[in-house]
């Protein structure tokens, strides 16, 4: 897996019924991971935090879906978190994917599914 930088890309969910592509924002620097979705009313697509093993929703304006990914980008667990909560760290989690509450189910993102990330150039 290539080393990522903050920026935009495409997340591909490799589910049994076919692939789903979603725009993704990559937050890999300390500053970008710390900011995350704070201060936003919505997110288009998803936000990938890397490296990360847990998240919180203190100061958030919306509920979010959180997917914990291992080092090979396989989903370990998916949870919905309301504002003002602290998520427990997940064993083996290396990346965290965040999106608006309820959308990950529509993408077919469940435990055991693999995803891939392609980075936009420019």
The first five atom37 places (N, CA, C, CB, O) and aatype in JSON, in Angstrom:
{
  "aatype": [20, 20, 20, 20, 20, 20, 20, 20, 20, 20, 20, 20, 20, 20, 20, 20, 20, 20, 20, 20, 20, 20, 20, 20, 20, 20, 20, 20, 20, 20, 20, 20, 20, 20, 20, 20, 20, 20, 20, 20, 20, 20, 20, 20, 20, 20, 20, 20, 20, 20, 20, 20, 20, 20, 20, 20, 20, 20, 20, 20, 20, 20, 20, 20, 20, 20, 20, 20, 20, 20, 20, 20, 20, 20, 20, 20, 20, 20, 20, 20, 20, 20, 20, 20, 20, 20, 20, 20, 20, 20, 20, 20, 20, 20, 20, 20, 20, 20, 20, 20, 20, 20, 20, 20, 20, 20, 20, 20, 20, 20, 20, 20, 20, 20, 20, 20, 20, 20, 20, 20, 20, 20],
  "atom_mask": [
    [1, 1, 1, 1, 1],
    [1, 1, 1, 1, 1],
    [1, 1, 1, 1, 1],
    [1, 1, 1, 1, 1],
    [1, 1, 1, 1, 1],
    [1, 1, 1, 1, 1],
    [1, 1, 1, 1, 1],
    [1, 1, 1, 1, 1],
    [1, 1, 1, 1, 1],
    [1, 1, 1, 1, 1],
    [1, 1, 1, 1, 1],
    [1, 1, 1, 1, 1],
    [1, 1, 1, 1, 1],
    [1, 1, 1, 1, 1],
    [1, 1, 1, 1, 1],
    [1, 1, 1, 1, 1],
    [1, 1, 1, 1, 1],
    [1, 1, 1, 1, 1],
    [1, 1, 1, 1, 1],
    [1, 1, 1, 1, 1],
    [1, 1, 1, 1, 1],
    [1, 1, 1, 1, 1],
    [1, 1, 1, 1, 1],
    [1, 1, 1, 1, 1],
    [1, 1, 1, 1, 1],
    [1, 1, 1, 1, 1],
    [1, 1, 1, 1, 1],
    [1, 1, 1, 1, 1],
    [1, 1, 1, 1, 1],
    [1, 1, 1, 1, 1],
    [1, 1, 1, 1, 1],
    [1, 1, 1, 1, 1],
    [1, 1, 1, 1, 1],
    [1, 1, 1, 1, 1],
    [1, 1, 1, 1, 1],
    [1, 1, 1, 1, 1],
    [1, 1, 1, 1, 1],
    [1, 1, 1, 1, 1],
    [1, 1, 1, 1, 1],
    [1, 1, 1, 1, 1],
    [1, 1, 1, 1, 1],
    [1, 1, 1, 1, 1],
    [1, 1, 1, 1, 1],
    [1, 1, 1, 1, 1],
    [1, 1, 1, 1, 1],
    [1, 1, 1, 1, 1],
    [1, 1, 1, 1, 1],
    [1, 1, 1, 1, 1],
    [1, 1, 1, 1, 1],
    [1, 1, 1, 1, 1],
    [1, 1, 1, 1, 1],
    [1, 1, 1, 1, 1],
    [1, 1, 1, 1, 1],
    [1, 1, 1, 1, 1],
    [1, 1, 1, 1, 1],
    [1, 1, 1, 1, 1],
    [1, 1, 1, 1, 1],
    [1, 1, 1, 1, 1],
    [1, 1, 1, 1, 1],
    [1, 1, 1, 1, 1],
    [1, 1, 1, 1, 1],
    [1, 1, 1, 1, 1],
    [1, 1, 1, 1, 1],
    [1, 1, 1, 1, 1],
    [1, 1, 1, 1, 1],
    [1, 1, 1, 1, 1],
    [1, 1, 1, 1, 1],
    [1, 1, 1, 1, 1],
    [1, 1, 1, 1, 1],
    [1, 1, 1, 1, 1],
    [1, 1, 1, 1, 1],
    [1, 1, 1, 1, 1],
    [1, 1, 1, 1, 1],
    [1, 1, 1, 1, 1],
    [1, 1, 1, 1, 1],
    [1, 1, 1, 1, 1],
    [1, 1, 1, 1, 1],
    [1, 1, 1, 1, 1],
    [1, 1, 1, 1, 1],
    [1, 1, 1, 1, 1],
    [1, 1, 1, 1, 1],
    [1, 1, 1, 1, 1],
    [1, 1, 1, 1, 1],
    [1, 1, 1, 1, 1],
    [1, 1, 1, 1, 1],
    [1, 1, 1, 1, 1],
    [1, 1, 1, 1, 1],
    [1, 1, 1, 1, 1],
    [1, 1, 1, 1, 1],
    [1, 1, 1, 1, 1],
    [1, 1, 1, 1, 1],
    [1, 1, 1, 1, 1],
    [1, 1, 1, 1, 1],
    [1, 1, 1, 1, 1],
    [1, 1, 1, 1, 1],
    [1, 1, 1, 1, 1],
    [1, 1, 1, 1, 1],
    [1, 1, 1, 1, 1],
    [1, 1, 1, 1, 1],
    [1, 1, 1, 1, 1],
    [1, 1, 1, 1, 1],
    [1, 1, 1, 1, 1],
    [1, 1, 1, 1, 1],
    [1, 1, 1, 1, 1],
    [1, 1, 1, 1, 1],
    [1, 1, 1, 1, 1],
    [1, 1, 1, 1, 1],
    [1, 1, 1, 1, 1],
    [1, 1, 1, 1, 1],
    [1, 1, 1, 1, 1],
    [1, 1, 1, 1, 1],
    [1, 1, 1, 1, 1],
    [1, 1, 1, 1, 1],
    [1, 1, 1, 1, 1],
    [1, 1, 1, 1, 1],
    [1, 1, 1, 1, 1],
    [1, 1, 1, 1, 1],
    [1, 1, 1, 1, 1],
    [1, 1, 1, 1, 1],
    [1, 1, 1, 1, 1],
    [1, 1, 1, 1, 1],
    [1, 1, 1, 1, 1]
  ],
  "atom_positions": [
    [[0.84, -1.16, 0.0], [0.0, 0.0, 0.0], [0.89, 1.24, 0.0], [-0.96, -0.01, 1.21], [1.84, 1.33, 0.78]],
    [[0.59, 2.18, -0.87], [1.35, 3.41, -0.97], [1.09, 4.31, 0.22], [1.02, 4.14, -2.27], [0.05, 4.21, 0.88]],
    [[2.02, 5.18, 0.5], [1.85, 6.15, 1.59], [0.97, 7.29, 1.08], [3.24, 6.69, 2.1], [1.25, 7.88, 0.04]],
    [[-0.07, 7.59, 1.81], [-1.02, 8.61, 1.39], [-0.62, 9.98, 1.91], [-2.42, 8.26, 1.87], [0.19, 10.11, 2.83]],
    [[-1.22, 11.01, 1.29], [-1.12, 12.39, 1.75], [-2.53, 12.94, 1.86], [-0.25, 13.26, 0.78], [-3.46, 12.38, 1.29]],
    [[-2.69, 14.04, 2.61], [-3.99, 14.69, 2.69], [-4.47, 15.03, 1.28], [-3.92, 15.97, 3.58], [-3.68, 15.49, 0.45]],
    [[-5.74, 14.81, 1.02], [-6.26, 15.14, -0.3], [-7.56, 14.4, -0.59], [-5.24, 14.81, -1.36], [-8.26, 13.95, 0.31]],
    [[-7.85, 14.29, -1.87], [-9.09, 13.68, -2.34], [-8.78, 12.37, -3.06], [-9.85, 14.64, -3.28], [-7.66, 12.13, -3.51]],
    [[-9.79, 11.54, -3.15], [-9.64, 10.28, -3.85], [-10.98, 9.59, -4.02], [-8.67, 9.37, -3.11], [-12.03, 10.2, -3.87]],
    [[-10.9, 8.31, -4.34], [-12.1, 7.5, -4.52], [-11.97, 6.25, -3.67], [-12.32, 7.13, -6.01], [-10.94, 5.56, -3.69]],
    [[-13.02, 5.96, -2.91], [-13.09, 4.75, -2.11], [-13.94, 3.75, -2.87], [-13.69, 5.04, -0.69], [-15.05, 4.06, -3.28]],
    [[-13.42, 2.56, -3.07], [-14.17, 1.5, -3.73], [-14.49, 0.41, -2.72], [-13.37, 0.91, -4.94], [-13.59, -0.15, -2.09]],
    [[-15.78, 0.13, -2.56], [-16.25, -0.91, -1.65], [-16.43, -2.18, -2.47], [-17.58, -0.5, -0.92], [-17.26, -2.22, -3.38]],
    [[-15.67, -3.21, -2.16], [-15.71, -4.48, -2.9], [-16.7, -5.42, -2.21], [-14.29, -5.13, -2.99], [-16.29, -6.31, -1.46]],
    [[-17.98, -5.22, -2.45], [-19.02, -6.02, -1.8], [-19.43, -7.17, -2.72], [-20.25, -5.15, -1.44], [-19.17, -7.13, -3.92]],
    [[-20.06, -8.2, -2.17], [-20.43, -9.37, -2.97], [-21.32, -9.05, -4.18], [-21.13, -10.36, -2.1], [-21.21, -9.71, -5.21]],
    [[-22.19, -8.06, -4.07], [-23.1, -7.72, -5.17], [-22.5, -6.81, -6.23], [-24.31, -7.08, -4.62], [-23.21, -6.39, -7.14]],
    [[-21.22, -6.49, -6.12], [-20.56, -5.58, -7.05], [-19.86, -4.47, -6.3], [-21.58, -4.99, -8.04], [-19.94, -4.38, -5.07]],
    [[-19.18, -3.63, -7.03], [-18.41, -2.56, -6.41], [-19.2, -1.27, -6.35], [-17.11, -2.33, -7.18], [-20.03, -0.99, -7.21]],
    [[-18.94, -0.48, -5.31], [-19.53, 0.84, -5.14], [-18.38, 1.82, -4.98], [-20.52, 0.89, -3.91], [-17.49, 1.61, -4.15]],
    [[-18.39, 2.9, -5.76], [-17.35, 3.93, -5.67], [-17.92, 5.18, -5.01], [-16.78, 4.27, -7.07], [-19.02, 5.62, -5.34]],
    [[-17.15, 5.73, -4.08], [-17.58, 6.87, -3.28], [-16.42, 7.87, -3.21], [-18.03, 6.42, -1.85], [-15.27, 7.46, -3.06]],
    [[-16.7, 9.18, -3.32], [-15.61, 10.15, -3.11], [-15.13, 10.1, -1.67], [-16.07, 11.58, -3.47], [-15.93, 9.97, -0.74]],
    [[-13.82, 10.22, -1.48], [-13.25, 10.15, -0.13], [-12.23, 11.27, 0.05], [-12.59, 8.76, 0.13], [-11.47, 11.61, -0.86]],
    [[-12.23, 11.83, 1.24], [-11.23, 12.82, 1.62], [-10.25, 12.11, 2.54], [-11.88, 14.09, 2.32], [-10.66, 11.45, 3.49]],
    [[-8.96, 12.23, 2.27], [-7.94, 11.57, 3.08], [-7.38, 12.55, 4.1], [-6.81, 11.01, 2.2], [-6.96, 13.65, 3.75]],
    [[-7.38, 12.15, 5.36], [-6.82, 12.95, 6.44], [-5.72, 12.12, 7.09], [-7.92, 13.37, 7.49], [-5.99, 11.28, 7.95]],
    [[-4.48, 12.36, 6.68], [-3.37, 11.56, 7.18], [-2.38, 12.37, 8.02], [-2.64, 10.92, 6.03], [-1.61, 11.79, 8.78]],
    [[-2.4, 13.67, 7.89], [-1.52, 14.49, 8.73], [-2.18, 14.66, 10.1], [-1.24, 15.88, 8.08], [-3.4, 14.51, 10.24]],
    [[-1.38, 14.96, 11.1], [-1.92, 15.16, 12.45], [-2.99, 16.24, 12.45], [-0.8, 15.53, 13.42], [-4.04, 16.07, 13.07]],
    [[-2.73, 17.34, 11.78], [-3.68, 18.47, 11.74], [-5.0, 18.06, 11.09], [-3.06, 19.66, 10.99], [-6.07, 18.37, 11.62]],
    [[-4.94, 17.37, 9.96], [-6.17, 16.97, 9.26], [-6.96, 15.93, 10.07], [-5.83, 16.39, 7.88], [-8.19, 16.0, 10.12]],
    [[-6.26, 14.98, 10.71], [-6.95, 13.98, 11.52], [-7.6, 14.62, 12.74], [-5.96, 12.88, 11.97], [-8.71, 14.25, 13.12]],
    [[-6.92, 15.6, 13.35], [-7.46, 16.28, 14.52], [-8.72, 17.06, 14.16], [-6.42, 17.21, 15.14], [-9.68, 17.07, 14.93]],
    [[-8.73, 17.69, 13.03], [-9.9, 18.46, 12.59], [-11.03, 17.53, 12.19], [-9.54, 19.4, 11.42], [-12.18, 17.75, 12.58]],
    [[-10.74, 16.51, 11.41], [-11.75, 15.53, 11.0], [-13.0, 16.18, 10.45], [-12.12, 14.66, 12.17], [-12.92, 17.01, 9.54]],
    [[-14.15, 15.82, 10.98], [-15.44, 16.37, 10.54], [-15.95, 17.48, 11.46], [-16.47, 15.26, 10.44], [-17.1, 17.9, 11.34]],
    [[-15.12, 17.94, 12.38], [-15.55, 18.99, 13.31], [-15.95, 20.25, 12.56], [-14.43, 19.31, 14.32], [-15.26, 20.68, 11.63]],
    [[-17.07, 20.83, 12.96], [-17.54, 22.07, 12.37], [-18.3, 21.9, 11.07], [-16.4, 22.95, 12.13], [-18.74, 22.89, 10.49]],
    [[-18.47, 20.68, 10.61], [-19.2, 20.43, 9.36], [-20.64, 20.02, 9.66], [-18.49, 19.34, 8.52], [-20.92, 19.38, 10.68]],
    [[-21.53, 20.4, 8.76], [-22.94, 20.0, 8.88], [-23.22, 18.73, 8.1], [-23.86, 21.12, 8.39], [-24.22, 18.05, 8.35]],
    [[-22.34, 18.39, 7.16], [-22.53, 17.2, 6.33], [-21.18, 16.82, 5.72], [-23.59, 17.44, 5.21], [-20.23, 17.6, 5.76]],
    [[-21.12, 15.64, 5.18], [-19.92, 15.2, 4.47], [-20.37, 14.55, 3.17], [-19.06, 14.2, 5.34], [-21.29, 13.73, 3.15]],
    [[-19.72, 14.93, 2.08], [-20.03, 14.3, 0.8], [-19.1, 13.11, 0.64], [-19.88, 15.31, -0.39], [-17.88, 13.28, 0.58]],
    [[-19.65, 11.93, 0.58], [-18.82, 10.74, 0.51], [-18.36, 10.33, 1.88], [-17.63, 10.96, -0.41], [-19.16, 10.11, 2.79]],
    [[-17.02, 10.24, 2.04], [-16.47, 9.75, 3.3], [-15.17, 10.47, 3.62], [-16.24, 8.23, 3.24], [-14.59, 11.16, 2.77]],
    [[-14.71, 10.3, 4.86], [-13.44, 10.83, 5.32], [-12.64, 9.65, 5.87], [-13.63, 11.95, 6.41], [-13.13, 8.92, 6.73]],
    [[-11.42, 9.46, 5.37], [-10.55, 8.39, 5.84], [-9.46, 8.98, 6.72], [-9.92, 7.62, 4.65], [-8.68, 9.82, 6.28]],
    [[-9.42, 8.53, 7.98], [-8.41, 8.96, 8.94], [-7.35, 7.86, 9.03], [-9.03, 9.26, 10.34], [-7.68, 6.7, 9.29]],
    [[-6.09, 8.23, 8.81], [-5.04, 7.23, 8.83], [-3.75, 7.85, 9.33], [-4.85, 6.61, 7.43], [-3.34, 8.89, 8.82]],
    [[-3.08, 7.26, 10.3], [-3.51, 6.1, 11.07], [-4.5, 6.51, 12.16], [-2.3, 5.39, 11.69], [-4.46, 7.63, 12.66]],
    [[-5.38, 5.61, 12.51], [-6.36, 5.86, 13.57], [-6.93, 4.52, 14.04], [-7.49, 6.81, 13.08], [-7.14, 3.61, 13.24]],
    [[-7.19, 4.43, 15.34], [-7.79, 3.22, 15.89], [-9.1, 3.52, 16.6], [-6.83, 2.55, 16.87], [-9.86, 2.61, 16.93]],
    [[-9.37, 4.82, 16.82], [-10.62, 5.21, 17.46], [-10.94, 6.66, 17.1], [-10.54, 5.03, 19.0], [-10.08, 7.38, 16.6]],
    [[-12.17, 7.07, 17.37], [-12.6, 8.44, 17.1], [-13.53, 8.9, 18.22], [-13.31, 8.54, 15.72], [-13.96, 8.11, 19.05]],
    [[-13.82, 10.2, 18.22], [-14.81, 10.75, 19.13], [-15.72, 11.66, 18.33], [-14.14, 11.52, 20.32], [-15.39, 12.06, 17.21]],
    [[-16.86, 11.99, 18.9], [-17.79, 12.9, 18.22], [-18.08, 14.13, 19.08], [-19.11, 12.18, 17.88], [-19.12, 14.76, 18.93]],
    [[-17.16, 14.47, 19.98], [-17.32, 15.69, 20.78], [-17.2, 16.9, 19.86], [-16.26, 15.75, 21.93], [-16.25, 17.0, 19.08]],
    [[-18.14, 17.81, 19.95], [-18.12, 19.01, 19.12], [-18.69, 18.82, 17.72], [-16.73, 19.51, 19.0], [-18.67, 19.75, 16.92]],
    [[-19.18, 17.63, 17.42], [-19.76, 17.4, 16.09], [-21.22, 17.84, 16.05], [-19.65, 15.92, 15.71], [-21.9, 17.88, 17.08]],
    [[-21.68, 18.16, 14.86], [-23.05, 18.63, 14.67], [-23.97, 17.54, 14.15], [-23.06, 19.8, 13.72], [-25.19, 17.74, 14.07]],
    [[-23.41, 16.4, 13.81], [-24.22, 15.35, 13.17], [-23.79, 13.97, 13.66], [-24.1, 15.42, 11.64], [-22.68, 13.79, 14.15]],
    [[-24.7, 13.02, 13.53], [-24.36, 11.62, 13.8], [-23.58, 11.08, 12.6], [-25.65, 10.75, 14.07], [-23.81, 11.51, 11.47]],
    [[-22.67, 10.15, 12.84], [-21.86, 9.6, 11.76], [-21.8, 8.08, 11.85], [-20.45, 10.18, 11.8], [-21.97, 7.5, 12.91]],
    [[-21.55, 7.46, 10.7], [-21.17, 6.06, 10.64], [-19.65, 6.0, 10.72], [-21.71, 5.36, 9.33], [-18.97, 6.82, 10.11]],
    [[-19.14, 5.04, 11.45], [-17.7, 4.85, 11.62], [-17.37, 3.41, 11.26], [-17.25, 5.19, 13.08], [-17.95, 2.48, 11.82]],
    [[-16.43, 3.23, 10.34], [-15.95, 1.89, 9.99], [-14.49, 1.79, 10.38], [-16.14, 1.6, 8.46], [-13.68, 2.63, 10.01]],
    [[-14.16, 0.75, 11.13], [-12.79, 0.5, 11.55], [-12.17, -0.47, 10.54], [-12.73, -0.07, 13.01], [-12.75, -1.53, 10.26]],
    [[-11.0, -0.11, 10.0], [-10.35, -0.92, 8.97], [-9.01, -1.43, 9.47], [-10.15, -0.1, 7.67], [-8.32, -0.73, 10.22]],
    [[-8.64, -2.65, 9.07], [-7.34, -3.17, 9.43], [-6.29, -2.7, 8.43], [-7.37, -4.72, 9.5], [-6.6, -1.91, 7.54]],
    [[-5.07, -3.16, 8.57], [-3.99, -2.67, 7.71], [-4.17, -3.05, 6.24], [-2.67, -3.21, 8.2], [-3.6, -2.4, 5.37]],
    [[-4.95, -4.08, 5.94], [-5.21, -4.46, 4.54], [-6.53, -3.88, 4.02], [-5.23, -5.99, 4.4], [-7.02, -4.3, 2.98]],
    [[-7.1, -2.92, 4.75], [-8.34, -2.22, 4.39], [-9.56, -3.13, 4.37], [-8.17, -1.57, 3.03], [-10.47, -2.95, 3.55]],
    [[-9.59, -4.09, 5.27], [-10.77, -4.93, 5.48], [-11.53, -4.36, 6.67], [-10.37, -6.44, 5.73], [-10.94, -3.99, 7.68]],
    [[-12.84, -4.29, 6.54], [-13.69, -3.7, 7.59], [-13.75, -4.64, 8.79], [-15.11, -3.41, 7.05], [-14.11, -5.81, 8.66]],
    [[-13.4, -4.11, 9.96], [-13.47, -4.88, 11.2], [-14.83, -4.71, 11.88], [-12.36, -4.45, 12.15], [-15.38, -5.67, 12.42]],
    [[-15.37, -3.49, 11.84], [-16.65, -3.2, 12.47], [-17.2, -1.89, 11.93], [-16.51, -3.14, 14.02], [-16.44, -1.03, 11.49]],
    [[-18.51, -1.74, 11.97], [-19.18, -0.5, 11.58], [-20.11, -0.1, 12.71], [-19.97, -0.66, 10.22], [-20.89, -0.92, 13.2]],
    [[-20.03, 1.15, 13.14], [-20.86, 1.66, 14.22], [-21.42, 3.02, 13.83], [-20.05, 1.77, 15.54], [-20.81, 3.75, 13.05]],
    [[-22.6, 3.36, 14.36], [-23.16, 4.69, 14.22], [-22.94, 5.41, 15.54], [-24.68, 4.65, 13.81], [-23.26, 4.87, 16.6]],
    [[-22.41, 6.62, 15.47], [-22.12, 7.39, 16.68], [-22.85, 8.73, 16.63], [-20.59, 7.6, 16.84], [-22.79, 9.44, 15.63]],
    [[-23.52, 9.05, 17.71], [-24.19, 10.34, 17.83], [-23.19, 11.35, 18.4], [-25.46, 10.24, 18.74], [-22.16, 10.95, 18.96]],
    [[-23.46, 12.65, 18.27], [-22.53, 13.66, 18.81], [-22.32, 13.49, 20.32], [-23.06, 15.07, 18.52], [-23.22, 13.08, 21.05]],
    [[-21.1, 13.81, 20.77], [-20.78, 13.77, 22.18], [-20.37, 12.41, 22.73], [-21.94, 14.24, 22.93], [-20.48, 12.18, 23.93]],
    [[-19.9, 11.52, 21.87], [-19.51, 10.17, 22.3], [-18.03, 9.91, 22.04], [-20.36, 9.11, 21.57], [-17.41, 10.54, 21.18]],
    [[-17.48, 8.98, 22.79], [-16.1, 8.54, 22.63], [-16.13, 7.09, 22.17], [-15.28, 8.71, 23.95], [-16.65, 6.22, 22.88]],
    [[-15.57, 6.81, 21.0], [-15.52, 5.44, 20.5], [-14.35, 4.7, 21.12], [-15.41, 5.43, 18.97], [-13.26, 5.25, 21.26]],
    [[-14.57, 3.46, 21.5], [-13.49, 2.65, 22.06], [-12.51, 2.26, 20.97], [-14.06, 1.39, 22.75], [-12.91, 2.01, 19.83]],
    [[-11.22, 2.22, 21.3], [-10.23, 1.77, 20.31], [-10.5, 0.33, 19.9], [-8.79, 1.9, 20.88], [-10.9, -0.49, 20.72]],
    [[-10.3, 0.04, 18.63], [-10.5, -1.31, 18.1], [-9.15, -1.99, 17.94], [-11.26, -1.27, 16.74], [-8.23, -1.44, 17.34]],
    [[-9.04, -3.18, 18.47], [-7.85, -3.99, 18.3], [-7.66, -4.26, 16.81], [-7.95, -5.31, 19.11], [-8.63, -4.6, 16.13]],
    [[-6.47, -4.14, 16.31], [-6.09, -4.36, 14.91], [-6.54, -3.26, 13.96], [-6.67, -5.66, 14.43], [-6.27, -3.34, 12.76]],
    [[-7.21, -2.22, 14.45], [-7.64, -1.13, 13.57], [-6.46, -0.23, 13.24], [-8.77, -0.32, 14.24], [-5.71, 0.17, 14.13]],
    [[-6.28, 0.09, 11.96], [-5.21, 0.99, 11.51], [-5.75, 2.24, 10.84], [-4.29, 0.25, 10.54], [-5.06, 3.25, 10.75]],
    [[-7.0, 2.18, 10.37], [-7.64, 3.29, 9.67], [-9.09, 3.38, 10.12], [-7.54, 3.12, 8.11], [-9.7, 2.37, 10.49]],
    [[-9.65, 4.58, 10.07], [-11.05, 4.78, 10.4], [-11.7, 5.56, 9.26], [-11.22, 5.53, 11.76], [-11.17, 6.57, 8.8]],
    [[-12.85, 5.08, 8.83], [-13.62, 5.71, 7.77], [-14.87, 6.31, 8.39], [-13.98, 4.69, 6.63], [-15.59, 5.63, 9.11]],
    [[-15.12, 7.59, 8.11], [-16.3, 8.27, 8.65], [-17.19, 8.75, 7.5], [-15.89, 9.46, 9.54], [-16.7, 9.16, 6.45]],
    [[-18.5, 8.68, 7.72], [-19.48, 9.16, 6.74], [-20.75, 9.52, 7.49], [-19.77, 8.08, 5.61], [-20.87, 9.23, 8.68]],
    [[-21.69, 10.15, 6.81], [-22.96, 10.5, 7.42], [-23.69, 9.26, 7.93], [-23.85, 11.26, 6.44], [-23.56, 8.18, 7.35]],
    [[-24.44, 9.43, 9.0], [-25.14, 8.29, 9.61], [-26.07, 7.62, 8.61], [-25.93, 8.76, 10.83], [-26.87, 8.28, 7.95]],
    [[-25.96, 6.3, 8.52], [-26.85, 5.5, 7.68], [-26.37, 5.22, 6.27], [-28.13, 6.16, 7.61], [-26.93, 4.35, 5.6]],
    [[-25.35, 5.93, 5.79], [-24.97, 5.75, 4.38], [-24.12, 4.5, 4.14], [-24.22, 6.96, 3.9], [-24.14, 3.94, 3.05]],
    [[-23.37, 4.07, 5.13], [-22.5, 2.9, 4.92], [-23.3, 1.63, 4.64], [-21.6, 2.69, 6.13], [-22.86, 0.78, 3.88]],
    [[-24.46, 1.51, 5.25], [-25.31, 0.34, 4.99], [-25.73, 0.33, 3.52], [-26.56, 0.35, 5.91], [-25.8, -0.73, 2.9]],
    [[-26.01, 1.5, 2.96], [-26.37, 1.6, 1.55], [-25.24, 1.24, 0.62], [-26.84, 2.99, 1.24], [-25.46, 0.77, -0.5]],
    [[-24.01, 1.45, 1.07], [-22.84, 1.09, 0.27], [-22.51, -0.39, 0.4], [-21.63, 1.92, 0.69], [-21.67, -0.9, -0.34]],
    [[-23.16, -1.08, 1.32], [-22.84, -2.48, 1.58], [-21.59, -2.65, 2.42], [-22.67, -3.22, 0.29], [-20.95, -3.7, 2.39]],
    [[-21.25, -1.63, 3.17], [-20.04, -1.66, 4.01], [-20.37, -2.32, 5.34], [-19.48, -0.23, 4.22], [-20.99, -1.7, 6.21]],
    [[-19.96, -3.56, 5.5], [-20.18, -4.34, 6.72], [-18.88, -5.05, 7.08], [-21.36, -5.36, 6.54], [-17.96, -5.11, 6.27]],
    [[-18.82, -5.59, 8.27], [-17.62, -6.31, 8.71], [-17.27, -7.41, 7.72], [-17.84, -6.91, 10.12], [-18.14, -8.17, 7.28]],
    [[-15.99, -7.49, 7.37], [-15.49, -8.51, 6.45], [-15.33, -8.04, 5.01], [-16.41, -9.68, 6.47], [-14.64, -8.69, 4.22]],
    [[-15.95, -6.93, 4.65], [-15.85, -6.4, 3.29], [-14.53, -5.66, 3.14], [-17.05, -5.47, 2.96], [-14.07, -5.01, 4.08]],
    [[-13.92, -5.74, 1.96], [-12.68, -5.01, 1.68], [-12.99, -3.73, 0.91], [-11.71, -5.89, 0.88], [-13.95, -3.64, 0.16]],
    [[-12.14, -2.73, 1.13], [-12.22, -1.48, 0.38], [-10.86, -1.19, -0.21], [-12.71, -0.31, 1.28], [-9.85, -1.74, 0.22]],
    [[-10.83, -0.32, -1.19], [-9.56, 0.17, -1.73], [-9.68, 1.67, -1.93], [-9.18, -0.55, -3.07], [-10.78, 2.2, -2.07]],
    [[-8.54, 2.35, -1.95], [-8.51, 3.8, -2.09], [-7.61, 4.15, -3.25], [-8.04, 4.49, -0.79], [-6.46, 3.7, -3.31]],
    [[-8.12, 4.95, -4.17], [-7.28, 5.5, -5.23], [-7.24, 7.01, -5.04], [-7.82, 5.12, -6.67], [-8.28, 7.64, -4.83]],
    [[-6.06, 7.58, -5.12], [-5.84, 9.0, -4.83], [-5.93, 9.81, -6.11], [-4.48, 9.21, -4.15], [-5.38, 9.43, -7.14]],
    [[-6.63, 10.95, -6.03], [-6.72, 11.86, -7.16], [-5.41, 12.62, -7.28], [-7.92, 12.85, -7.0], [-4.84, 13.07, -6.28]],
    [[-4.93, 12.76, -8.5], [-3.66, 13.48, -8.76], [-4.01, 14.91, -9.14], [-2.81, 12.78, -9.89], [-4.9, 15.16, -9.95]],
    [[-3.28, 15.84, -8.54], [-3.43, 17.23, -8.94], [-4.09, 18.05, -8.0], [-4.12, 17.35, -10.13], [-4.28, 19.24, -8.24]]
  ]
}
